[in-house]
Amino acid sequence: MSGPRVVVVGGGLAAVRTAQALHDLGHRGELLILSAESEPPYDRPPLSKNHLLGTLPDDALRLLPPTGYADLGADLRLDSQVVALDPAVRTVTLAGGTAVPYDRLVIATGAGARQLPALRDRPGAFALRTAEDSRRLAAVVREGRPVAVVGGGFIGLEVAATARTRDCPVTVVEAQPAPLLGAVGPEVAAWLQARHVARGVDFRCGTTATGAADAPGGGERLHLADGSTVDADAVVVGVGVVRDLDWLAAAGLEVDGGLVCDEAGRTNLPDVFGAGDVVCHRTERGPVLIGHWTAAGDSARRAAHAVLDLEQPSLPDDGFFWSDQYDLRLQFVGRIAPDAEFTVVDGDLESDSFVAHYRSGGRTTGVFAANNPRGFLRSRVELRKARPTVAEVAG
């Protein structure tokens, strides 16, 4: 074998893409993936959609086939949670106390679901972050039983859409006046909420969940700040994510809401790199977190190049993400400034097929599209030519 011993900490998309990139770039040294989960790495976007419906089996979720890790020359170790790092002796320590040496280390631990204290320990309330979460929720959705969603973000709305396809009564509780208000602006937020309402989703906006108790007929009775209640057999909590940073900070790594890295994934410690959702970039406007599927994969490719001291690849860093809800294919790229002007440049909202631009400071900074992939691609290319910086993308 040739090359450094590389240890990748994490069991999600960024960890697997790092391993794949290292192999593709010619690394033939030892490669070890330490995953805290008990099942092989899987793709998360289907958890709120096809997997939840039962149309995508567990095997189809896997990021690699059973022989895929051996093909990469990688040793995948499950149930291997890393709890400490000692950069002086170049080891990471597992929860059971085992020390694992490395020559180069990639932190790709992703992010976990943020808990809602008001619903902590309620048996029917949980996040949708793991495959097991999806299986648990599927038992309710596939029987058409009532579902409540606390948090009207993209995952919450995807769950709502999926549950409605099985005729589940669905209630979305959102603290803001409309779902996704901060992410897509008031025009698109109102349009998307109306599409959900037309399909039977009940929204409780401008309020929060303050607690829960056993419902008279079984399940959970949510108590809301406005004095109302919602009964559901399952309560999906989607109020953001958190990153496990304490053990990184204790090792001397710089953290600021995420593991601080340069755009190539280099940290402030030698031979320690970051990839995926755990990472943030330092900018003049503060730390910029990585939080979408495409960005996580691109981050992994950059980190692999840095690990092998290779020239960085040319990859877009434009904040692209997508969401599928009902028959709506939603795509976004760029950023939305607080003073952004919203303009539909192709199609119209009423037809559910359009491209809209967000303009600030005399130029387009963001693009949102629904069911218009060609128009979106054209606008994305135009936006990319303007070469927004990471700070501009973050807003």
FIDOMI-241193 format. One record per residue (C-alpha): x, y, z; residue number from 1. Coordinates in steps of 0.2 Angstrom, whole numbers. Layout:
BEGIN
    c1    c2    c3 seq
     X     Y     Z NUM
...
***
This chain:
BEGIN
    c1    c2    c3 seq
     0     0     0   1
     5    18    -3   2
     0    34     4   3
    -5    40    21   4
   -17    31    33   5
   -33    41    31   6
   -47    40    44   7
   -64    47    40   8
   -75    50    55   9
   -94    49    50  10
  -106    38    41  11
  -116    49    29  12
  -114    56    12  13
   -99    66    15  14
   -89    52    23  15
   -93    40     8  16
   -90    53    -5  17
   -73    57     3  18
   -68    39     2  19
   -74    38   -16  20
   -64    53   -21  21
   -48    48   -12  22
   -49    31   -22  23
   -53    40   -38  24
   -38    52   -35  25
   -26    37   -33  26
   -25    35   -14  27
   -20    17   -10  28
   -15    18     8  29
   -26    12    22  30
   -43    20    22  31
   -54    18    38  32
   -72    25    39  33
   -78    26    57  34
   -97    27    58  35
  -108    29    74  36
  -123    21    65  37
  -127     3    66  38
  -131     1    48  39
  -121     5    32  40
  -122    23    25  41
  -137    28    16  42
  -145    42     7  43
  -156    54    18  44
  -167    64     5  45
  -178    48     2  46
  -182    46    20  47
  -195    60    19  48
  -202    54     3  49
  -201    37    -6  50
  -194    27     8  51
  -207    34    20  52
  -221    27     7  53
  -212    10     6  54
  -209    12   -13  55
  -190    12   -10  56
  -183    -2     1  57
  -169    -1    13  58
  -157    -9     1  59
  -160     5   -12  60
  -156    18     1  61
  -138    12     3  62
  -124    24    -4  63
  -114     9    -9  64
  -118    -9   -13  65
  -111   -22     0  66
   -95   -24    -9  67
   -93    -6   -12  68
   -81    -2     2  69
   -70   -16    -1  70
   -69   -10   -19  71
   -63     7   -13  72
   -50    -2    -2  73
   -60     5    13  74
   -63    -3    30  75
   -80     2    36  76
   -83     0    55  77
  -100     3    61  78
  -106     7    79  79
   -89    16    81  80
   -93    33    88  81
   -78    44    90  82
   -78    54   106  83
   -61    62   107  84
   -46    68    96  85
   -28    69   102  86
   -19    78    88  87
    -2    77    97  88
    -1    58    95  89
   -13    58    80  90
   -27    47    87  91
   -45    47    89  92
   -54    38   103  93
   -70    28   101  94
   -84    27   114  95
   -77    11   121  96
   -60    18   124  97
   -51    11   109  98
   -38    23   101  99
   -37    23    82 100
   -21    31    74 101
   -22    41    59 102
   -10    50    47 103
   -23    61    40 104
   -40    64    48 105
   -57    69    39 106
   -71    75    51 107
   -87    71    42 108
   -99    69    56 109
  -114    79    49 110
  -127    86    59 111
  -140    79    71 112
  -158    84    74 113
  -161    98    86 114
  -172    93   100 115
  -187   102   106 116
  -187   103   125 117
  -206   104   126 118
  -208    87   118 119
  -193    78   125 120
  -197    61   131 121
  -214    60   123 122
  -216    43   115 123
  -225    49    99 124
  -213    63    95 125
  -197    61    86 126
  -186    69    72 127
  -184    62    55 128
  -165    61    53 129
  -161    42    52 130
  -167    27    42 131
  -175    20    59 132
  -184    37    61 133
  -192    34    43 134
  -197    16    47 135
  -205    22    63 136
  -215    36    54 137
  -219    24    40 138
  -229    13    51 139
  -241    28    54 140
  -241    36    37 141
  -245    20    27 142
  -260    17    38 143
  -267    35    35 144
  -266    40    53 145
  -265    58    59 146
  -248    66    58 147
  -242    83    66 148
  -226    92    60 149
  -218   104    71 150
  -207   116    60 151
  -212   121    42 152
  -195   119    34 153
  -191   109    19 154
  -191    92    28 155
  -207    96    37 156
  -216   100    21 157
  -209    85    12 158
  -216    74    26 159
  -233    83    25 160
  -234    81     7 161
  -229    62     8 162
  -242    59    22 163
  -256    68    12 164
  -253    56    -2 165
  -258    42    10 166
  -273    53    16 167
  -266    56    33 168
  -274    71    42 169
  -258    83    43 170
  -256    98    54 171
  -240   109    52 172
  -235   120    67 173
  -224   134    62 174
  -217   148    73 175
  -216   160    58 176
  -231   168    49 177
  -228   156    35 178
  -218   141    31 179
  -200   143    24 180
  -202   162    25 181
  -184   165    29 182
  -178   153    16 183
  -188   158     1 184
  -196   175     5 185
  -214   179     7 186
  -220   177   -11 187
  -215   159   -13 188
  -219   155     5 189
  -237   160     3 190
  -238   151   -14 191
  -231   135    -7 192
  -242   136     9 193
  -257   138    -3 194
  -252   122   -12 195
  -252   112     4 196
  -268   119    10 197
  -276   115    -7 198
  -271    97    -3 199
  -278    97    14 200
  -264   102    26 201
  -269   112    41 202
  -257   125    46 203
  -255   133    63 204
  -243   147    60 205
  -237   160    72 206
  -237   148    86 207
  -226   135    94 208
  -228   118   103 209
  -227   121   122 210
  -229   103   127 211
  -239    87   124 212
  -249    74   134 213
  -258    58   130 214
  -273    60   118 215
  -289    53   124 216
  -290    41   109 217
  -271    37   110 218
  -256    46   102 219
  -251    63   107 220
  -260    79   111 221
  -250    94   106 222
  -252   110   116 223
  -249   126   107 224
  -244   143   113 225
  -260   150   106 226
  -271   139   117 227
  -276   127   104 228
  -272   108   103 229
  -268    95    90 230
  -270    77    91 231
  -259    65    81 232
  -252    47    81 233
  -235    54    77 234
  -227    71    79 235
  -212    74    68 236
  -200    88    75 237
  -191    97    62 238
  -184   113    70 239
  -166   113    63 240
  -150   104    67 241
  -136   104    79 242
  -118    99    77 243
  -108    89    89 244
   -93   101    92 245
   -87    99   110 246
   -75    85   107 247
   -68    95    92 248
   -66   111   102 249
   -58   101   116 250
   -45    95   104 251
   -40   113    99 252
   -50   114    83 253
   -58   130    79 254
   -77   129    80 255
   -90   142    77 256
  -107   134    75 257
   -98   121    64 258
   -80   115    62 259
   -71   130    54 260
   -62   126    38 261
   -56   135    23 262
   -64   131     6 263
   -53   116     4 264
   -58   108    20 265
   -42   112    30 266
   -44   115    48 267
   -32   125    60 268
   -24   109    65 269
   -11   100    53 270
   -18    85    44 271
   -35    87    50 272
   -49    91    38 273
   -68    93    37 274
   -81    89    25 275
  -100    90    24 276
  -113    97    35 277
  -102    98    51 278
   -91   111    41 279
   -93   130    41 280
   -82   143    32 281
   -76   159    40 282
   -82   175    30 283
   -84   193    33 284
  -102   191    37 285
   -99   177    49 286
   -98   158    48 287
  -106   150    33 288
  -113   132    36 289
  -114   118    24 290
  -131   111    24 291
  -137   103     8 292
  -134    87    -1 293
  -125    94   -16 294
  -114   105    -6 295
  -109    91     6 296
  -104    80    -9 297
   -94    94   -16 298
   -86    98     1 299
   -80    80     2 300
   -72    81   -15 301
   -62    96   -10 302
   -57    89     6 303
   -50    73    -3 304
   -40    84   -14 305
   -33    93     1 306
   -29    77    10 307
   -18    71    -5 308
   -11    89    -7 309
   -18    90   -25 310
   -24   106   -34 311
   -42   110   -29 312
   -56   105   -42 313
   -67   118   -50 314
   -84   116   -42 315
   -99   128   -40 316
  -102   135   -23 317
  -118   143   -26 318
  -130   136   -12 319
  -140   124   -24 320
  -153   113   -16 321
  -170   105   -21 322
  -186    98   -14 323
  -199    87   -20 324
  -217    90   -14 325
  -232    82   -22 326
  -230    85   -41 327
  -219   100   -37 328
  -200   100   -41 329
  -193   115   -32 330
  -175   121   -35 331
  -165   135   -28 332
  -148   143   -30 333
  -139   158   -23 334
  -145   169    -8 335
  -160   180    -3 336
  -155   197     4 337
  -167   205    17 338
  -170   219     4 339
  -172   207   -11 340
  -184   211   -25 341
  -194   196   -31 342
  -198   195   -49 343
  -205   180   -59 344
  -195   180   -76 345
  -203   164   -84 346
  -220   156   -81 347
  -231   161   -67 348
  -236   155   -49 349
  -254   151   -54 350
  -248   137   -66 351
  -235   130   -54 352
  -222   132   -67 353
  -211   147   -65 354
  -193   154   -63 355
  -191   169   -51 356
  -176   180   -48 357
  -171   188   -31 358
  -162   205   -35 359
  -152   215   -23 360
  -139   228   -25 361
  -143   230   -44 362
  -140   211   -48 363
  -148   194   -46 364
  -142   185   -31 365
  -154   170   -30 366
  -165   160   -41 367
  -181   149   -37 368
  -190   138   -49 369
  -205   126   -48 370
  -207   113   -62 371
  -196   123   -74 372
  -179   114   -74 373
  -173   121   -91 374
  -177   139   -85 375
  -169   136   -69 376
  -153   129   -77 377
  -152   144   -88 378
  -154   156   -73 379
  -141   146   -63 380
  -128   147   -77 381
  -131   166   -78 382
  -129   167   -59 383
  -113   157   -59 384
  -106   169   -72 385
  -107   183   -59 386
   -96   172   -48 387
  -104   176   -31 388
   -92   173   -16 389
   -96   161    -2 390
  -101   176     9 391
  -113   182    -4 392
  -121   165    -6 393
  -123   165    13 394
  -131   182    14 395
***
